[in-house]
Structure formats: C-alpha cells, structure tokens
Amino acid sequence: MLELFTNEFTILIFAAILSVISPVKGLFFSVLGLLVFKEVLSGRLYKVFLNNAIPIVVMGAMVFFSAIAFTSRSINESLLTVCSYFFCILLGYIYGKAKNDDWVESALLMLRNVMVFACLFSFVLEIALGQRLVTNGSFSFLQTVTIDNPSMYRLRSFFGHAIVFGQMIVIAVVINYKLETCRMKRLLCSVVLLVALLLTKSRSAWIILIALASVYLIFRLKNPEYSKWNLIALLVPAVLLLVFILYKFGLFNFVASRFGELETDVSYSQRSGAIAYIIHSFLSRPLFWLTGNGYGSSRMTMLGTTVEISGFSTVDNGFLAMLYEYGFLGICSFVFLLISAGIGSFRSGCELDQVLFSVSCICCAELMFYCELGWWVPTVILFVSCGLVLGRTSARYSDLCESGPILISE
C-alpha cells in the first residue's frame, strides 16, 4: 500500500481516475504540475535537458504546441491539454532513467490491483445493488440502473464507459499474466478480470485480447525451449473452462450476436458514418493538413452534423480525431513515439520493457474504436509507458557507454 503514496506513476493513475469521479476540477492537471515541479527541484529535469537530443525535441514540441494553440478556438484549454501529453511522456522518460525495475513492476502490479478492485466494485454496485456511478459536470452521484433488458447492460465501474473499462481490464490481464509470480493469485485475478471483461460486452476489448493471446502463442510455439505439450496442457483446460462459463451463464449466444449484428448496429453505422464525414472535412481544408484544425475541433465538427445519433460529438476513431485536430505533424509525432518505444523494448530483450510496450499497444489499438485522448486514465498510461521505455533504453545505453569497450586479449 506504500506504493500508492511513493510511486509517481501510481499517483498519476489515481489522479486520472479521481478526475473522472471527483467534483474538483483540474485535479489531474494539479497533480501532474506538482510532479513536474518535484523533478525541477530534484534537478533530474535539468539533467535530462542537458542531453543533446532533448533540446531538439523540446524545441520541436514548442513549435508544435504553438501551432496547435494558433489553430485552436480555446487557446488555454488547448495548451493545458496538449502540454499534459508532453509532460506525461517527459515524466515517464525521467522515471525510466532514474528508477529501477522494482519501481516499474510495483507500479504495474498496483494498476492490476486497482483494476481487480474496480471489477469487484462493479459487481457489487452495478449487479448486486443495481446502481451505477454517474458523473455529470462537476459532481458524481449514484443512479439506479433502469434498463428493460438487464442482459444488455454493460459494466463500466468508475471509468464512465464500458469501452474504457474493457480496455483497462485487458491491460490488467496482460500485467497479471506476465508479472504476477504467485500462481494462485494470478488465477484468481484472471477469473475476476475475465468475467468483468465479458460483462462489459466490449467487442474491441475482446478483439484486442484475442489478438494479443494469438501473438503470444505464436512466439511461444517458436521457442524451442518451451514444450508444445506443456502449452497444450495449459490451453485445453482454460478453453474448456471459458466455454463452460459462456454456456452456463448464457453469454455464448450474446457474444456471438454482438459480432453478428455489426451491420445493423446503430453504433456501427454511427462510427462508419462519422469516419467518412471527418475524413471529408479534413481533406476539404488543405491549409490545415500540417498542423490540424486545433484541439477540440473534431468534436465541434461532429456536433454540426447528424449521422445516426443526434448530438453525438465524437468521431469514435482516435487516430482520425488526432489527424483532424493535430494534422500530419501530430499523427507523425505519435507514430514516431510508438515506433521508438517498440524498437527500444525489443532491442533491450527485457520482459518488463516488453510489458510496458504491450500496454502502450493496447492503448493504441483501442484508438481505432473510440477517441481515447479524451479519457485521462488510458492517456496517462499510454504516454507514461512510452516514456518509461524510452528512458530505460537511454539509461541502458548510457551505462553501456560509461563501461567502455571490452578488451579481448589475444
């Protein structure tokens, strides 16, 4: 429990969660600002800026922020939000250079613990008590769940939306499987997380989890040191148990129907129509292709039209929203960040770095299904995880340079 008060990554995550349900406006930005100020006082921020590559990145970021602010309708909100992205990456980079493996692992496991609690909280509040936590403006309250068909209800815990909750559960599943050393605890947490994931009824989360499991199995099967029979012995009981749970609770047909109704689903029609509309709007304004139309512009554009749902303000595709708001400059910077983190994690050969990059990939994959950068919890995890990988890669390279060349006597 001590990590909650001493681990900066954990503090940021809790601040992001509280910003969803707390009546205090600007809570997350205040906590982020205090953590940045702490690094200024410690001198670590100054040491990072002494790096030859960092001043170039900072200058580029200043130009980028200026361009975004110039094109945005709300300059203050634009700078506050976009600078927060940058400082999350920067803090992750600093922590990656300064902190050890235990610090990173404890932060990730604490995130897993938070998600297990969120699942149990959702079971009790939404299923047992029939209530849900609702945030409206600057205050939160409990609302009775009133739905004609309870089987259609989707758990969302205190994350505000089932898609966000499902995404966070997938992240917790990966962390739990890769980092939890106690087999019994890993099993119990997996059961809680997977049951909650099913009850979110989030198709995107299911797709991402299946894709990750497939990639993991492919790499396992290619590993000559790992017995295929051991893998089969683990998989068969797990698959049979999952099928039994789906059948027993009547979720098997529902899961199949969720994918079968894609063509007639209102959310599918809204998403596909919004994507087509925002692409057309972006291409019709070539002067803003480089810098984008400014922070929040995709929301204002969508409010000006009706695809399927009146007053629906999101594109439901984070990459297109990013392209529309920040232009090619923004989307290319984001892709460069992700590729750099990926290269660093695989070159290191460190499992912890690969877990961090996997977490970043989950966040990026969900960008195809909703505008993630409008939700601070996954946004913080995405940018801090990338920064951690880059910082750890830089620290590893610095240690290698300081050790000097290895002399081999003939």
C-alpha positions in Angstrom: 0.0 0.0 0.0 3.0 2.3 0.5 3.5 2.4 -3.3 0.3 4.4 -3.5 2.0 7.4 -1.8 5.5 7.0 -3.1 5.3 5.7 -6.7 4.8 8.6 -9.0 3.3 6.5 -11.8 0.7 5.2 -9.4 -0.1 8.7 -8.2 -0.7 9.9 -11.7 -3.0 7.0 -12.5 -5.0 7.6 -9.3 -5.2 11.3 -10.1 -6.6 10.5 -13.6 -9.2 8.1 -12.1 -10.2 10.7 -9.5 -10.5 13.3 -12.2 -13.4 11.2 -13.7 -15.4 11.0 -10.5 -14.2 13.9 -8.3 -16.0 17.2 -8.2 -12.7 19.0 -8.0 -11.9 20.5 -11.4 -8.3 20.4 -12.6 -7.3 17.8 -10.1 -5.2 15.8 -12.6 -3.5 18.9 -14.0 -2.6 20.0 -10.5 -1.1 16.6 -9.6 0.8 16.5 -12.9 2.1 20.0 -12.3 3.3 19.1 -8.8 5.2 16.0 -10.1 6.9 18.1 -12.8 7.8 20.7 -10.1 9.2 17.9 -8.0 11.5 16.9 -10.8 12.6 20.5 -11.2 13.6 20.7 -7.6 15.4 17.4 -7.7 17.5 18.5 -10.6 16.6 15.5 -12.7 14.6 17.6 -15.2 17.7 19.8 -15.8 19.9 16.8 -16.3 17.6 15.4 -18.9 17.6 18.7 -20.8 21.4 18.6 -20.9 21.1 15.5 -23.2 21.9 16.6 -26.8 18.7 15.1 -28.2 16.3 16.5 -25.7 16.7 20.3 -26.6 15.8 19.4 -30.2 12.7 17.5 -29.0 11.7 20.4 -26.7 12.1 23.0 -29.5 10.0 20.8 -31.8 7.4 20.5 -29.1 7.3 24.2 -28.6 6.7 24.8 -32.3 4.1 22.1 -32.3 2.3 23.5 -29.2 2.3 27.0 -30.8 0.8 25.7 -34.0 -1.9 23.8 -32.1 -2.7 26.8 -30.0 -2.9 29.1 -33.0 -5.4 26.9 -34.7 -7.5 26.1 -31.6 -10.6 28.0 -30.6 -9.7 27.7 -26.9 -6.0 28.5 -26.6 -5.8 28.0 -22.8 -7.5 24.6 -22.8 -5.5 23.5 -25.9 -2.1 24.3 -24.3 -3.1 22.8 -21.0 -4.2 19.5 -22.6 -1.5 19.1 -25.2 1.3 20.1 -22.8 0.0 17.5 -20.4 0.6 14.8 -23.1 4.2 16.1 -23.4 4.8 16.2 -19.7 3.4 12.6 -19.2 6.0 11.4 -21.8 8.7 13.5 -20.2 8.0 12.3 -16.7 7.9 8.7 -18.0 11.3 9.3 -19.6 12.8 10.7 -16.4 11.4 7.9 -14.3 12.7 5.3 -16.8 16.2 6.7 -16.4 16.1 7.2 -12.6 14.0 4.3 -11.3 14.8 0.6 -11.1 12.9 -2.5 -12.2 11.2 -2.9 -8.9 9.7 0.6 -9.1 8.2 -0.1 -12.5 6.9 -3.6 -11.6 5.3 -2.3 -8.4 3.5 0.4 -10.4 2.2 -2.0 -12.9 1.0 -4.5 -10.3 -0.7 -1.7 -8.4 -2.5 -0.9 -11.6 -3.6 -4.5 -11.8 -4.8 -4.4 -8.2 -6.8 -1.2 -8.9 -8.5 -3.0 -11.8 -9.4 -6.0 -9.8 -10.9 -3.7 -7.2 -12.7 -1.9 -10.0 -14.2 -5.2 -11.2 -15.3 -6.2 -7.7 -16.7 -2.7 -7.1 -18.7 -3.0 -10.3 -20.0 -6.5 -9.4 -21.3 -5.2 -6.1 -22.6 -1.8 -7.1 -24.0 -2.5 -10.6 -25.0 -6.1 -10.4 -25.9 -6.7 -6.7 -27.2 -3.2 -5.8 -28.5 -2.1 -9.3 -26.7 1.2 -9.1 -24.1 2.9 -11.2 -21.8 5.8 -10.7 -22.6 8.8 -12.9 -20.5 11.9 -13.4 -22.4 15.0 -14.6 -20.3 18.1 -15.0 -18.6 18.8 -11.7 -20.3 16.2 -9.4 -20.8 12.5 -9.2 -23.8 10.6 -7.9 -25.4 7.1 -7.8 -28.1 6.3 -10.4 -30.5 3.4 -10.4 -29.9 1.1 -13.4 -33.2 1.2 -15.3 -33.0 -1.0 -18.4 -35.8 -3.1 -19.9 -33.4 -5.9 -20.7 -30.8 -6.3 -17.9 -28.7 -8.7 -20.1 -28.0 -5.7 -22.4 -26.4 -3.7 -19.6 -22.6 -3.2 -19.8 -20.4 -2.8 -16.8 -18.4 0.3 -16.6 -17.3 0.7 -12.9 -15.9 4.1 -12.2 -14.4 4.7 -15.6 -17.5 6.3 -17.2 -17.8 4.0 -20.2 -17.8 0.2 -20.9 -15.2 0.5 -23.7 -12.7 2.3 -21.4 -13.4 -0.2 -18.6 -12.8 -3.1 -21.1 -9.6 -1.6 -22.3 -8.3 -1.2 -18.8 -9.2 -4.8 -18.0 -7.2 -6.1 -21.0 -4.2 -4.1 -19.7 -4.6 -5.6 -16.3 -4.9 -9.1 -17.8 -1.5 -8.7 -19.5 0.2 -7.3 -16.4 -1.3 -10.0 -14.2 -0.2 -12.8 -16.6 3.4 -11.5 -17.2 4.3 -10.1 -13.8 2.4 -11.9 -11.1 4.6 -14.7 -9.6 2.1 -16.3 -7.3 0.1 -18.8 -9.4 -3.0 -18.9 -7.2 -3.2 -15.1 -7.0 -2.7 -14.9 -10.8 -5.5 -17.4 -11.3 -8.0 -15.6 -9.0 -7.2 -12.2 -10.5 -7.6 -13.6 -14.0 -11.0 -15.1 -13.2 -12.3 -11.7 -11.8 -10.8 -9.7 -14.7 -12.1 -12.1 -17.5 -15.6 -12.3 -16.0 -15.8 -8.5 -15.8 -14.4 -8.2 -19.4 -17.3 -10.4 -20.6 -19.8 -8.3 -18.8 -18.5 -5.1 -20.4 -19.7 -6.6 -23.7 -16.9 -4.6 -25.4 -16.2 -6.1 -28.8 -13.0 -4.0 -29.2 -11.6 -5.3 -25.9 -12.3 -8.9 -26.9 -10.6 -8.5 -30.3 -7.5 -7.0 -28.7 -7.3 -9.7 -26.1 -7.6 -12.5 -28.6 -5.0 -10.8 -30.9 -2.6 -10.5 -28.0 -3.1 -14.1 -27.0 -2.5 -15.2 -30.6 0.7 -13.3 -30.9 1.9 -14.7 -27.5 1.1 -18.2 -28.6 2.9 -17.8 -31.9 6.1 -16.7 -30.1 5.7 -19.5 -27.6 5.4 -22.1 -30.2 8.5 -20.8 -32.0 10.5 -21.1 -28.8 12.4 -24.4 -28.9 12.9 -24.4 -25.1 9.2 -24.4 -24.4 7.4 -27.7 -24.8 4.3 -27.7 -27.1 2.7 -30.3 -24.9 3.0 -28.1 -21.8 1.3 -25.3 -23.8 -1.5 -27.6 -24.9 -1.9 -28.9 -21.3 -2.4 -25.3 -20.2 -4.6 -24.2 -23.1 -7.1 -27.1 -23.2 -8.4 -26.7 -19.6 -8.5 -22.9 -20.0 -10.5 -23.1 -23.2 -12.9 -25.7 -21.8 -13.5 -23.6 -18.7 -14.2 -20.5 -20.7 -16.7 -22.3 -23.0 -18.4 -23.7 -19.9 -18.7 -20.3 -18.3 -20.1 -18.7 -21.5 -22.6 -21.5 -21.9 -23.7 -21.7 -18.3 -24.4 -18.0 -18.0 -26.0 -17.7 -21.4 -23.2 -15.4 -22.6 -22.1 -17.6 -25.5 -25.0 -16.6 -27.8 -24.8 -13.0 -26.7 -21.1 -12.8 -27.5 -21.8 -14.2 -31.0 -24.7 -11.9 -31.5 -22.6 -8.8 -30.6 -20.4 -9.5 -33.6 -23.3 -10.8 -35.8 -25.3 -7.6 -35.5 -22.4 -5.3 -36.7 -24.1 -4.4 -40.0 -27.4 -3.4 -38.4 -25.9 -2.0 -35.1 -26.6 1.8 -34.6 -23.1 2.2 -33.1 -21.5 0.7 -36.2 -23.5 2.9 -38.5 -22.7 6.0 -36.4 -19.0 5.1 -36.3 -18.6 4.4 -40.0 -20.6 7.5 -41.0 -18.6 9.7 -38.6 -15.3 8.4 -40.0 -16.4 9.2 -43.6 -17.6 12.6 -42.6 -14.4 13.6 -40.7 -12.2 12.4 -43.5 -14.1 14.5 -46.0 -14.0 17.5 -43.7 -10.2 17.2 -43.2 -9.5 16.8 -46.9 -11.6 19.8 -47.7 -9.2 22.1 -45.7 -5.7 21.6 -47.1 -4.3 24.7 -45.3 -4.7 22.7 -42.0 -3.3 19.4 -43.2 0.1 20.0 -41.5 -1.0 21.5 -38.1 -4.6 20.3 -38.0 -7.7 22.2 -37.1 -6.9 22.6 -33.4 -7.7 20.9 -30.1 -11.4 20.0 -29.8 -12.2 20.8 -33.4 -13.3 17.3 -34.3 -15.9 17.5 -31.5 -17.2 20.8 -32.8 -17.3 19.5 -36.4 -19.3 16.4 -35.4 -21.8 18.5 -33.4 -22.5 20.3 -36.6 -23.9 17.2 -38.3 -26.1 14.1 -37.5 -25.0 10.7 -38.8 -27.3 8.3 -36.8 -27.4 9.8 -33.3 -28.3 13.4 -32.8 -25.9 15.4 -30.7 -23.1 12.7 -30.9 -19.9 14.6 -30.7 -17.1 12.1 -31.1 -15.5 10.5 -34.2 -15.1 7.2 -32.4 -11.7 6.8 -34.0 -8.8 8.3 -32.1 -6.4 8.2 -35.0 -8.7 10.2 -37.2 -9.5 12.6 -34.4 -5.8 13.1 -33.8 -5.2 13.7 -37.6 -8.1 16.2 -37.8 -7.1 18.1 -34.7 -3.2 17.9 -34.8 -2.6 17.3 -38.5 0.1 15.3 -40.1 2.6 16.8 -37.6 0.7 15.4 -34.7 0.0 11.9 -36.1 3.6 11.5 -37.3 4.9 12.5 -33.9 2.7 10.0 -32.3 3.7 7.2 -34.6 7.4 8.1 -34.2 6.9 7.9 -30.4 5.3 4.5 -30.6 7.9 3.1 -33.1 10.8 4.4 -30.9 9.3 2.7 -27.8 8.8 -0.5 -29.8 12.4 -0.6 -31.1 13.7 0.2 -27.6 11.7 -2.6 -25.9 12.6 -5.3 -28.4 16.3 -4.4 -28.5 16.6 -4.5 -24.8 15.3 -8.0 -24.6 13.9 -7.1 -21.1 10.5 -8.6 -20.4 9.5 -5.6 -18.3 10.1 -3.3 -21.3 8.0 -5.5 -23.5 5.2 -5.5 -21.0 5.3 -1.7 -21.0 5.2 -1.6 -24.8 2.4 -4.2 -24.8 0.4 -1.8 -22.6 1.1 1.0 -25.0 -0.1 -1.2 -27.9 -3.3 -2.0 -26.2 -4.0 1.7 -25.8 -3.1 2.4 -29.4 -5.3 -0.5 -30.6 -8.3 1.0 -28.8 -7.7 4.3 -30.6 -9.4 2.7 -33.6 -12.6 2.3 -31.7 -13.0 5.5 -29.7 -11.3 8.9 -29.0 -9.1 7.7 -26.2 -7.2 11.0 -25.8 -10.4 12.4 -24.3 -10.1 10.0 -21.3 -7.2 10.7 -19.0 -6.7 7.3 -17.5 -5.7 5.4 -20.7 -4.0 8.6 -22.0 -1.7 8.7 -18.9 -0.9 5.0 -19.2 -0.2 5.3 -22.9 2.2 8.3 -22.8 4.0 7.4 -19.5 4.5 3.8 -20.6 6.2 5.0 -23.8 8.3 7.5 -21.9 9.4 4.8 -19.4 10.5 2.5 -22.3 12.5 5.3 -23.9 14.0 6.4 -20.6 15.0 2.9 -19.7 16.6 2.4 -23.1 18.5 5.7 -22.8 19.8 4.7 -19.3 20.9 1.3 -20.6 22.7 2.9 -23.5 24.4 5.4 -21.1 25.6 2.6 -18.8 27.0 0.7 -21.8 28.9 3.8 -22.9 30.3 4.5 -19.5 31.5 0.9 -19.1 33.7 1.5 -22.2 34.8 -1.1 -24.8 35.5 -4.6 -23.7 39.1 -5.5 -24.4 39.8 -9.1 -25.5 43.3 -10.3 -25.1 44.7 -12.4 -27.9 
